[in-house]
Structure formats: structure tokens, C-alpha cells
Amino acid sequence: MAVMQMPLQSATKPYLMYSASYLRFFDAIVRILFHANVQYNFIDDIIRSN
């Protein structure tokens, strides 16, 4: 079992690092899109109120 565990760990560690950076990247995109959507709705409300 120990012989099988070592390659699995060495293969899983880069994947975990990659998935963590991917999640951070995805979170940044969601924040940017949400912020742009809020700004767009805010501008749209100003235009409609005038």
C-alpha cells in the first residue's frame, strides 16, 4: 500500500495547487462580473429615473 500511496500523493499535490488557483481565478471572475452587473443596474436605474 505504501508503494501505491507515494505516486498518488505526488500526483495529487499539483492537482490540489492547480484547483486552488483555479478556484481563486474563478472567484475573481465572479466578483468582477457581479460588480459590473451591479454597476450596470445602478446606471440603468439612474437612466430610467431620469
C-alpha positions in Angstrom: 0.0 0.0 0.0 2.8 2.4 0.8 4.3 1.9 -2.7 1.0 2.9 -4.2 0.5 5.9 -1.9 3.6 7.8 -2.9 2.8 8.3 -6.6 -0.7 9.1 -5.7 0.3 11.8 -3.3 2.8 13.3 -5.7 0.2 13.3 -8.4 -2.5 14.8 -6.2 -0.4 17.7 -4.8 0.0 19.6 -8.0 -3.7 19.0 -8.8 -4.7 20.5 -5.5 -2.5 23.5 -6.1 -3.9 23.9 -9.6 -7.5 23.6 -8.4 -6.9 26.1 -5.6 -5.5 28.7 -8.1 -8.4 27.9 -10.5 -10.9 28.5 -7.7 -9.3 31.8 -6.9 -9.3 32.7 -10.5 -13.0 31.8 -10.9 -13.8 33.7 -7.7 -12.2 36.8 -9.1 -14.2 36.5 -12.4 -17.4 36.1 -10.5 -16.6 39.1 -8.3 -15.8 41.2 -11.4 -18.9 40.1 -13.3 -21.1 40.7 -10.2 -19.6 44.1 -9.6 -20.0 45.1 -13.3 -23.6 43.8 -13.1 -24.3 45.9 -10.0 -22.8 49.0 -11.7 -24.8 48.4 -14.8 -28.1 48.1 -12.9 -27.2 51.2 -10.9 -26.6 53.2 -14.1 -29.7 51.7 -15.7 -31.8 52.8 -12.6 -30.4 56.4 -12.9 -31.2 56.5 -16.6 -34.7 55.2 -16.0 -35.4 57.5 -13.1 -34.5 60.5 -15.3 
